[in-house]
Structure formats: structure tokens, C-alpha cells
Amino acid sequence: MQKKYTYGILVLLAGFFSACSKDFLDQRPDQSTETGRAITDLPGLRAAINGVYSLMQDENYYGRTMPLLPDLRSDNGFISIINSNRYRNQDQYIVTANDQYTTDSWNQLYAVVANANMVIMKGPKISLLPSSADSTEAKQIVAEAYALRALVFFDIARMFAQPYNYTPGATHMGIPIVTVTNVDSVQSPSRSSMKDTYAQIISDLTAAISGFEGSKSTEFSSGRINIYSAKALLSRILLYKEDWQGAARYAGDVIQSGKYALLPNEKLVSDFKITNNNETVFEIINTAVDNRNTDGLSYMFSQDGYGDVLATNNIYNIYQATDVRRNFLQKGKRSGNGGEDPANIITKYKDVNTFTESIKVMRLAELYLIHAEAATHLGSTAEAQADLEMVTQRADHNAPPVTATGPALLDAILLERRKELAFEGHRLFDLNRTKRSFTKFLASDKTIQVSWPSTKVILPIPQRELDANPNIRNQQNEGYN
């Protein structure tokens, strides 16, 4: 039985692990060693960073919730009229601070932070190893931990706080920043401002990039953070911050590195599912041993699973018939009596047999679109048009040349982001950061109008955290008091 720990703000550390175990949350206390005390050598450091990646596979993070909610809670998806009773409150915008999915995600994300902190705290001593190869690996692992912590902080901020540009100077509430984990004490930080939240995220990614450079590591895998995926993540964060020059610079570095290539048109749909394909910059790798089974993302989409989440007609209709990406959606019938017929069935993730589909966190196509958006804001219209064409004409050989300029070009880029990144966990965040109102579609042709700014597009701080931590008790998100 998996143990559930409340990390969040009440830190009684979620990170117990055995050096030979993949998932250290599953260990019985009498067989476990506290994470910090176990990281005494390179094998312990390896086990610790593997544990961080393992925690990210959980259904309350990238295993399901993180890629699912931003599309479900936007104009892309909805819960079928017949369903397994999962995520219904999120779908209908009636989430409360006692919502279990919200609480579990908060806890899981901060558990990742706690364990990344341990690697960052203990790793530098281990990096001073006599073997050059061992020292390189240790430094690389610490750099990975910095980048992963940055990603988690960013994901918490996107889910639980308004975007950077919500207030002038980003003075509104961000998230609790926990960079030191002490297993022997309770930590009760208050929420930092969004400005300080982003400063920490950027600092972590800068440290990661510097660490990779210093380690001189040549390791390269889509399932492990490296210098290119760290730069890619930094370009995404700077895009959200509206630092257009920084976003363009780092996206350009990754594009020009030559390490990645867009999948060709005829292989986009088939090879998207392949782990470590040429286009994937970073992904959460799942193997048959990891098997999330009925808790996996694919089970929410596949009609051989729960099949609860369907695509809206609104998104299906934005694809031209010649756009290969339309093949990630399939017209069919919702399984079960009384289900939608026709239904737009999502097939981007559909393996409910081996559950070995890896979750794409960042792909080269997104880097082109980040660079295009940043270039447009910088007045480099021709460059932005060329970037956008790389994505549009890869997906649809009949797509016309991009001629839009100014605000129309930005609209075209946002539309292309919706098409390209559908059901990969971006849409709601894109709508919120670009200050767009939208229609939330529900089953039975019901709708909700979500007007920007909205207090409901972000999730509430879990009530259990408010109860446990006096320093956050009066910092609930507006609209959930």
C-alpha cells in the first residue's frame, strides 16, 4: 500500500527511500533510510535523482493530472455524460479547498521539491570525487535536481497562482518557496510574491545550466534533464514572464543546437508515441514495470478504459481535413449506454495494455512557437512568420504561407499552440497568461463563460495546508474563501 504523506507546507518529509528501490514512497519505515542521510555516495545520489523522476510519474503529477487538467478545464475537453466520477468538479468549475485531487497534487508536487532539495543539499559534497567520471556524473545529477525543482515550482505556480502579468510588477501571491528540507523540523513558509517565485525558478534553471556546463557532461536523453532541456524550460518560463528577449534567446539556442528535429508529416502521429523520438526535448518515461494501470492518463481518454474525457467540437473543427494532427482525434461513439454519439475521442495517449507511453513535457515544436511569439513582440516579424510556418506546414502541407503581422500574428501563434499542443497540458495556461476569455464546454451542450480575469482558473490552496500552517492560513486564493 502506498503511503500518503502531507508534505506541502507541513514538512514531515515525504522522502524515504532505499538505494536499490525505484519509488521510495513505497518503503515501509523499518526498511527505509531518511533521504538526506542516505545520500552519502554516488550510488545514493543516483538513487535519489531516480526517485525524483519516479515521483513525477505519479497520477497526481505528470502521470495524469498535470497534462490533463489544463485541457479539461479549457475549451478543449469535457467530462462525458457517463463517467467514472473523476475530475468532475474541475470540469464544472466547482472545485473547493477540500477537493481530494487538488490536495493530492499539491502534496505530490511538494514531495518532488523535498527530494530535489535533498539532492541539491547533499550532492555538492559527493561531486568532489577522485574519479573524473564520477565527479562529472555527480555534478550532472545536482544540475538535474536544480532544473527539476524549477519545473515543479513553475507547475505549482501555474496551477495555484495567477500568471506573472496578473498585476503590475507581479506583486500578487505566488507560491511557498521551500529550498531547504529539514527532516527533523516543521517548515511553515508563507506564500512569496509571484515576482519572487519567478526569481527562484529562473535562479534554479540558471544554476542548472551552469552546472551542466561545469560538469562537461555529454549525457543526452529525453528522459533526463540535460543542458538543452534546461534551456528549453527556461525559454518557456521567460515567455510566461514576458521576457521576450530571454525567451527568444534560449529557444533559439535549443533550436540551433541541432540535437532535435521536427518529426516529418507522415510520421507525426505514429512517432509521437515513441519514447526518445527526434522531436522530444523532455518527457516522463514510463516502462512496463512503472505501469500506472487504471490511474494512467491514457485510461481517461481511451474507450477501452474509463474514456471519461472527450474533445470538444470546438477544437476538432479548428483542424483542416488535410492537417495530420486531426488524427489525434477520432470520431466515434462513447463506450457505454447513453454515451455521446458521435464523440471526439482523444487518441494522443491511448495505450491501456502496456501503459508504456511516455508523457511529453516539451517538444521542439513548442520551441519554434515560443521563438515565434517572442520574435513577434520584439518586432522581428519575418523571423516569427518563418518559425510559425515550420510548425504549420509540417502538420499540413497545404497550409498557406504565414502573412499575418502584429496582433493577428500573435493570434495565429496562439491558435497554432492550441492545435500543436492539444492534450499535452498547455491550453488553460495559455489562455490565462494571454488574458483571454473563453467558453468552457460541458456534456449535454451546456457551457460556462469564463471571463478574464477569473478567480476560478487557478486551484485553491488545499484546506489541509491552511489548517496546518499559520503563515499561509490567510493567503487562500481569491474566490475560495
C-alpha positions as CSV (number, residue, x, y, z in Angstrom):
1,M,0.0,0.0,0.0
2,Q,1.4,3.4,-1.0
3,K,1.9,5.8,1.9
4,K,0.5,9.3,1.6
5,Y,2.5,12.0,3.3
6,T,1.4,15.6,3.7
7,Y,4.4,17.5,2.6
8,G,3.1,20.7,1.2
9,I,3.8,23.2,3.8
10,L,3.8,20.8,6.8
11,V,7.1,19.1,6.1
12,L,7.4,15.7,7.8
13,L,9.5,14.7,4.8
14,A,7.8,12.7,2.1
15,G,11.1,11.2,1.0
16,F,12.0,7.9,2.4
17,F,13.9,5.6,0.1
18,S,16.2,2.6,-0.2
19,A,19.1,2.9,-2.5
20,C,18.0,-0.1,-4.6
21,S,14.4,0.9,-4.8
22,K,12.8,2.8,-7.6
23,D,10.0,4.5,-5.7
24,F,11.0,5.4,-2.2
25,L,7.5,6.4,-1.1
26,D,6.5,2.8,-1.1
27,Q,9.0,1.7,1.5
28,R,8.0,0.5,5.0
29,P,9.5,2.8,7.7
30,D,11.5,-0.1,9.2
31,Q,13.2,-0.7,5.8
32,S,13.8,2.9,4.9
33,T,16.5,5.4,5.4
34,E,15.9,9.1,5.5
35,T,16.8,10.6,2.2
36,G,19.3,13.1,3.4
37,R,21.2,10.5,5.5
38,A,21.2,8.0,2.6
39,I,22.9,10.4,0.1
40,T,26.5,9.7,1.2
41,D,28.0,8.4,-2.1
42,L,27.4,8.3,-5.8
43,P,25.1,5.3,-5.8
44,G,23.0,7.0,-3.1
45,L,22.9,10.2,-5.2
46,R,21.9,8.2,-8.3
47,A,19.1,6.5,-6.4
48,A,17.9,9.9,-5.1
49,I,17.6,11.5,-8.5
50,N,15.9,8.4,-9.9
51,G,13.5,8.8,-7.0
52,V,12.7,12.4,-8.1
53,Y,11.9,11.3,-11.6
54,S,9.8,8.4,-10.2
55,L,7.7,10.8,-8.1
56,M,7.0,12.8,-11.3
57,Q,5.3,9.7,-12.8
58,D,2.6,9.7,-10.2
59,E,-1.0,10.2,-11.4
60,N,-1.2,13.3,-9.3
61,Y,1.6,14.9,-11.3
62,Y,2.7,14.1,-14.9
63,G,1.2,10.6,-14.8
64,R,-2.2,12.1,-15.3
65,T,-3.3,15.4,-13.6
66,M,-0.7,17.8,-15.0
67,P,-1.2,17.0,-18.7
68,L,-5.0,16.5,-18.2
69,L,-6.4,19.5,-16.3
70,P,-5.2,22.4,-18.5
71,D,-7.1,20.9,-21.5
72,L,-10.1,19.6,-19.5
73,R,-10.6,23.0,-17.8
74,S,-10.3,25.0,-21.0
75,D,-12.2,24.9,-24.3
76,N,-10.5,21.7,-25.4
77,G,-12.1,19.0,-23.3
78,F,-15.0,17.9,-21.1
79,I,-16.2,15.0,-19.0
80,S,-18.6,12.7,-20.7
81,I,-22.2,12.4,-19.6
82,I,-21.4,8.9,-18.4
83,N,-18.2,8.9,-16.4
84,S,-16.2,7.3,-13.5
85,N,-16.8,10.4,-11.3
86,R,-13.2,11.5,-11.7
87,Y,-12.3,15.3,-12.1
88,R,-16.0,16.3,-12.4
89,N,-15.6,19.2,-10.1
90,Q,-12.6,20.5,-12.1
91,D,-14.6,20.1,-15.3
92,Q,-17.6,22.1,-13.9
93,Y,-15.6,24.8,-12.1
94,I,-16.9,23.9,-8.7
95,V,-13.6,22.9,-7.0
96,T,-13.4,23.6,-3.3
97,A,-10.4,23.7,-0.9
98,N,-11.3,20.2,0.3
99,D,-11.0,18.7,-3.2
100,Q,-9.0,15.5,-3.0
101,Y,-7.4,15.7,-6.4
102,T,-6.2,19.2,-5.7
103,T,-4.8,18.2,-2.3
104,D,-3.1,15.1,-3.7
105,S,-1.5,17.1,-6.5
106,W,-0.2,19.8,-4.1
107,N,1.3,17.1,-1.8
108,Q,2.8,15.2,-4.7
109,L,4.5,18.3,-6.2
110,Y,5.9,19.4,-2.9
111,A,7.2,15.8,-2.3
112,V,9.2,16.2,-5.6
113,V,10.5,19.5,-4.3
114,A,11.6,17.9,-1.0
115,N,13.5,15.2,-2.6
116,A,15.1,17.5,-5.2
117,N,16.2,19.7,-2.3
118,M,18.0,16.8,-0.7
119,V,20.0,16.1,-3.9
120,I,20.9,19.8,-4.1
121,M,21.9,20.0,-0.4
122,K,23.9,16.7,-0.4
123,G,25.2,16.5,-3.9
124,P,27.9,19.1,-3.9
125,K,30.0,17.2,-1.3
126,I,29.7,14.0,-3.4
127,S,30.8,15.8,-6.5
128,L,34.3,16.1,-5.0
129,L,35.2,12.6,-6.1
130,P,38.7,11.3,-7.1
131,S,37.3,9.8,-10.3
132,S,36.8,12.4,-13.0
133,A,33.9,10.4,-14.5
134,D,32.2,10.0,-11.1
135,S,32.6,13.7,-10.3
136,T,31.1,14.6,-13.7
137,E,28.1,12.4,-13.0
138,A,27.6,13.8,-9.6
139,K,27.7,17.4,-10.8
140,Q,25.3,16.5,-13.6
141,I,22.8,15.0,-11.1
142,V,22.9,18.1,-9.0
143,A,22.2,20.2,-12.1
144,E,19.3,17.9,-12.9
145,A,17.9,18.5,-9.4
146,Y,18.0,22.3,-9.8
147,A,16.2,22.1,-13.2
148,L,13.5,19.6,-11.9
149,R,12.9,21.8,-8.8
150,A,12.4,24.8,-11.1
151,L,10.0,22.8,-13.2
152,V,7.9,21.8,-10.2
153,F,7.9,25.3,-8.7
154,F,6.7,26.6,-12.1
155,D,4.0,23.9,-12.3
156,I,2.8,24.7,-8.8
157,A,2.7,28.4,-9.7
158,R,0.7,27.7,-12.9
159,M,-1.8,25.6,-11.1
160,F,-2.2,27.6,-7.9
161,A,-1.4,31.2,-8.7
162,Q,-2.4,33.8,-11.2
163,P,0.1,34.4,-14.1
164,Y,3.1,36.7,-13.8
165,N,1.4,39.5,-15.6
166,Y,-1.7,39.5,-13.5
167,T,-0.6,42.5,-11.5
168,P,2.0,45.3,-12.4
169,G,5.3,44.1,-11.1
170,A,4.0,40.6,-10.3
171,T,3.2,41.7,-6.7
172,H,0.4,39.2,-6.3
173,M,0.8,36.0,-4.3
174,G,2.9,33.3,-5.8
175,I,3.7,30.0,-4.0
176,P,5.5,28.9,-0.9
177,I,9.2,28.6,-1.8
178,V,10.9,25.7,0.0
179,T,14.6,25.3,-1.0
180,V,15.8,23.6,2.2
181,T,14.3,20.4,3.5
182,N,14.9,19.5,7.1
183,V,13.5,16.1,8.1
184,D,13.7,17.0,11.8
185,S,11.5,20.1,11.8
186,V,8.3,21.5,10.6
187,Q,8.6,24.2,7.9
188,S,5.8,26.8,7.6
189,P,6.7,29.3,4.9
190,S,4.2,31.9,3.7
191,R,3.5,32.5,0.0
192,S,6.1,34.5,-1.8
193,S,5.1,37.1,-4.4
194,M,4.9,35.9,-8.0
195,K,7.9,38.1,-8.7
196,D,10.0,36.3,-6.1
197,T,8.6,32.9,-7.2
198,Y,9.8,33.5,-10.8
199,A,13.1,34.8,-9.5
200,Q,13.6,31.5,-7.7
201,I,12.6,29.4,-10.7
202,I,14.9,31.4,-13.0
203,S,17.8,31.2,-10.5
204,D,17.3,27.4,-10.3
205,L,17.4,27.0,-14.1
206,T,20.4,29.3,-14.3
207,A,22.2,27.2,-11.7
208,A,21.2,24.0,-13.6
209,I,22.6,25.4,-16.9
210,S,25.8,26.5,-15.2
211,G,26.1,23.1,-13.5
212,F,25.7,21.2,-16.8
213,E,28.4,23.4,-18.4
214,G,30.7,22.9,-15.4
215,S,30.3,19.2,-15.4
216,K,31.1,18.9,-19.1
217,S,28.7,16.0,-19.2
218,T,27.9,14.6,-22.6
219,E,24.9,12.6,-21.4
220,F,21.9,13.1,-23.6
221,S,18.4,11.5,-23.1
222,S,14.9,12.7,-23.5
223,G,14.0,11.1,-20.1
224,R,16.7,13.0,-18.2
225,I,17.1,16.8,-17.9
226,N,20.2,18.0,-19.8
227,I,21.6,21.4,-20.7
228,Y,19.3,21.6,-23.7
229,S,16.1,20.7,-21.9
230,A,17.1,23.1,-19.1
231,K,17.4,25.9,-21.7
232,A,14.1,24.9,-23.2
233,L,12.3,25.1,-19.9
234,L,13.9,28.4,-19.2
235,S,12.6,29.7,-22.5
236,R,9.1,28.6,-21.5
237,I,9.3,30.4,-18.1
238,L,10.7,33.6,-19.7
239,L,7.8,33.5,-22.2
240,Y,5.3,33.4,-19.4
241,K,7.2,36.3,-17.7
242,E,7.1,38.2,-21.0
243,D,10.8,38.5,-21.1
244,W,10.8,38.3,-24.9
245,Q,14.5,38.6,-25.5
246,G,15.3,35.9,-23.0
247,A,12.6,33.6,-24.3
248,A,13.9,34.0,-27.9
249,R,17.5,33.6,-26.9
250,Y,17.1,30.3,-25.1
251,A,14.5,28.8,-27.5
252,G,16.9,29.8,-30.3
253,D,19.8,28.0,-28.5
254,V,17.9,24.8,-28.4
255,I,16.6,25.0,-32.0
256,Q,20.1,25.8,-33.3
257,S,21.8,23.1,-31.3
258,G,20.9,20.5,-33.9
259,K,20.0,18.0,-31.2
260,Y,16.4,17.8,-32.2
261,A,14.3,17.7,-35.4
262,L,10.6,18.0,-36.1
263,L,9.0,14.7,-37.0
264,P,8.0,14.6,-40.6
265,N,4.4,15.0,-41.5
266,E,3.8,11.3,-42.3
267,K,5.3,10.2,-39.0
268,L,4.0,12.8,-36.6
269,V,1.0,10.8,-35.3
270,S,2.8,7.4,-35.2
271,D,6.2,8.5,-33.9
272,F,4.8,11.0,-31.4
273,K,4.2,7.9,-29.2
274,I,7.8,6.7,-29.5
275,T,10.0,7.3,-26.5
276,N,13.1,9.3,-27.3
277,N,11.9,10.4,-30.7
278,N,13.9,13.1,-32.5
279,E,11.5,15.9,-31.6
280,T,11.1,15.2,-27.8
281,V,13.2,17.6,-25.6
282,F,12.0,16.2,-22.3
283,E,9.5,13.5,-21.3
284,I,8.5,11.4,-18.4
285,I,9.4,7.9,-19.4
286,N,7.1,5.0,-18.4
287,T,8.0,1.4,-18.7
288,A,6.0,-1.7,-18.3
289,V,7.4,-2.0,-14.8
290,D,6.1,1.5,-13.9
291,N,2.6,0.6,-15.1
292,R,0.1,3.3,-13.8
293,N,-2.7,1.0,-14.9
294,T,-6.2,2.5,-14.4
295,D,-4.6,5.6,-12.9
296,G,-2.8,6.5,-16.1
297,L,-3.5,9.4,-18.4
298,S,-4.5,7.0,-21.3
299,Y,-7.2,5.4,-19.2
300,M,-9.0,8.8,-19.0
301,F,-9.0,9.0,-22.8
302,S,-9.4,5.5,-24.2
303,Q,-12.8,4.0,-24.7
304,D,-11.2,0.7,-23.5
305,G,-10.5,2.4,-20.2
306,Y,-12.7,5.0,-18.4
307,G,-12.9,7.1,-21.6
308,D,-14.3,10.0,-19.5
309,V,-12.5,12.9,-21.2
310,L,-13.7,13.8,-24.7
311,A,-12.6,16.6,-27.0
312,T,-14.9,19.4,-27.8
313,N,-16.4,20.1,-31.3
314,N,-14.7,23.5,-30.9
315,I,-11.2,22.1,-31.0
316,Y,-12.0,19.3,-33.5
317,N,-13.3,21.9,-36.0
318,I,-10.1,24.1,-35.9
319,Y,-8.2,21.5,-37.8
320,Q,-8.4,21.4,-41.6
321,A,-9.1,18.0,-43.1
322,T,-5.6,17.9,-44.5
323,D,-4.0,18.6,-41.1
324,V,-2.4,15.4,-39.9
325,R,-2.9,16.4,-36.3
326,R,-6.6,15.9,-36.7
327,N,-5.7,12.2,-36.5
328,F,-5.0,12.6,-32.8
329,L,-8.8,12.8,-32.5
330,Q,-11.2,10.2,-33.8
331,K,-14.9,10.5,-34.4
332,G,-16.6,7.6,-32.7
333,K,-19.1,6.6,-30.1
334,R,-18.5,7.0,-26.4
335,S,-18.5,3.5,-24.9
336,G,-21.4,2.5,-22.7
337,N,-25.1,3.0,-23.0
338,G,-26.2,6.6,-23.2
339,G,-22.8,8.0,-24.1
340,E,-22.1,10.7,-26.7
341,D,-22.6,9.6,-30.3
342,P,-20.8,11.0,-32.1
343,A,-17.9,11.7,-29.8
344,N,-14.5,13.2,-30.4
345,I,-12.3,10.6,-28.9
346,I,-8.7,11.6,-27.9
347,T,-6.0,9.2,-29.2
348,K,-2.8,11.1,-28.4
349,Y,-2.4,8.8,-25.4
350,K,-4.3,5.6,-25.7
351,D,-2.3,2.6,-24.5
352,V,-4.3,0.8,-21.8
353,N,-2.4,-2.5,-22.2
354,T,1.3,-1.9,-21.5
355,F,1.0,1.7,-20.2
356,T,4.4,2.4,-21.7
357,E,3.6,5.7,-23.4
358,S,5.9,8.4,-22.2
359,I,4.4,11.8,-21.3
360,K,5.8,14.6,-23.4
361,V,6.7,17.6,-21.3
362,M,8.5,19.6,-24.0
363,R,8.9,19.2,-27.8
364,L,10.8,21.1,-30.4
365,A,7.6,22.3,-32.0
366,E,6.9,24.3,-28.8
367,L,10.3,25.9,-29.0
368,Y,9.5,27.1,-32.5
369,L,6.2,28.6,-31.3
370,I,7.9,30.2,-28.2
371,H,10.5,31.7,-30.5
372,A,7.8,32.9,-32.9
373,E,5.8,34.6,-30.1
374,A,8.8,36.3,-28.6
375,A,10.0,37.4,-32.0
376,T,6.6,39.0,-32.8
377,H,6.8,41.0,-29.6
378,L,10.3,42.1,-30.5
379,G,9.2,43.3,-33.9
380,S,11.0,40.5,-35.8
381,T,8.0,39.7,-37.9
382,A,9.7,37.8,-40.7
383,E,11.5,35.6,-38.2
384,A,8.3,34.9,-36.4
385,Q,6.5,34.1,-39.6
386,A,9.2,31.6,-40.6
387,D,9.1,29.9,-37.1
388,L,5.3,29.6,-37.3
389,E,5.5,28.2,-40.9
390,M,7.9,25.4,-39.6
391,V,5.0,24.1,-37.5
392,T,2.0,24.8,-39.7
393,Q,3.5,23.4,-42.9
394,R,4.9,20.4,-41.1
395,A,1.4,19.5,-39.9
396,D,-0.4,20.4,-43.1
397,H,1.4,20.5,-46.5
398,N,-1.5,22.6,-47.8
399,A,-1.1,25.3,-45.2
400,P,-0.7,28.7,-46.8
401,P,2.3,30.9,-46.1
402,V,2.1,33.0,-43.0
403,T,1.5,36.6,-43.9
404,A,-0.2,37.9,-40.7
405,T,1.6,40.7,-38.7
406,G,1.1,42.3,-35.4
407,P,-1.8,41.2,-33.2
408,A,-3.1,39.0,-36.0
409,L,0.2,37.1,-36.0
410,L,0.1,36.6,-32.2
411,D,-3.5,35.3,-32.6
412,A,-2.2,32.9,-35.3
413,I,0.6,31.7,-33.0
414,L,-1.8,31.1,-30.1
415,L,-4.1,29.2,-32.4
416,E,-1.2,27.1,-33.6
417,R,-0.2,26.4,-30.0
418,R,-3.7,25.1,-29.4
419,K,-3.5,22.8,-32.4
420,E,0.0,21.5,-31.9
421,L,0.0,21.1,-28.1
422,A,-3.6,19.9,-27.6
423,F,-3.9,17.5,-24.7
424,E,-0.4,18.0,-23.6
425,G,-1.3,20.3,-20.7
426,H,-1.0,23.9,-22.1
427,R,-4.3,25.4,-23.1
428,L,-5.7,26.8,-19.9
429,F,-2.3,28.3,-19.0
430,D,-2.0,29.9,-22.5
431,L,-5.5,31.4,-22.2
432,N,-4.7,32.8,-18.7
433,R,-1.3,34.3,-19.5
434,T,-2.6,35.9,-22.7
435,K,-5.6,37.3,-20.8
436,R,-8.3,35.5,-23.0
437,S,-11.9,34.8,-22.0
438,F,-13.3,31.6,-23.3
439,T,-16.2,29.2,-23.3
440,K,-15.9,26.1,-21.2
441,F,-17.9,23.3,-22.8
442,L,-19.7,20.6,-20.8
443,A,-21.6,17.5,-21.6
444,S,-25.2,17.8,-23.0
445,D,-24.3,21.0,-24.8
446,K,-24.0,23.0,-21.6
447,T,-21.4,25.8,-21.3
448,I,-19.8,28.1,-18.8
449,Q,-18.5,31.5,-19.8
450,V,-15.1,32.1,-18.3
451,S,-14.2,35.8,-18.5
452,W,-10.7,37.1,-17.8
453,P,-9.6,37.8,-15.1
454,S,-11.2,34.8,-13.4
455,T,-10.5,33.6,-9.9
456,K,-11.6,30.1,-10.8
457,V,-9.0,29.3,-13.5
458,I,-6.5,28.6,-10.7
459,L,-7.0,26.0,-8.0
460,P,-7.5,26.7,-4.3
461,I,-4.7,26.1,-1.7
462,P,-5.8,22.8,0.0
463,Q,-7.6,23.3,3.2
464,R,-5.3,20.8,5.0
465,E,-2.4,23.1,4.2
466,L,-4.3,26.2,5.5
467,D,-5.1,24.3,8.7
468,A,-1.5,23.1,9.2
469,N,0.4,26.3,8.5
470,P,-0.5,29.5,10.3
471,N,1.7,31.5,7.9
472,I,-0.5,30.6,4.9
473,R,-3.8,30.5,6.6
474,N,-4.9,33.9,5.5
475,Q,-3.4,33.5,2.0
476,Q,-6.1,31.5,0.2
477,N,-6.7,32.3,-3.4
478,E,-9.4,34.9,-4.1
479,G,-12.8,33.3,-4.7
480,Y,-12.2,30.3,-2.4
481,N,-12.5,32.0,1.0
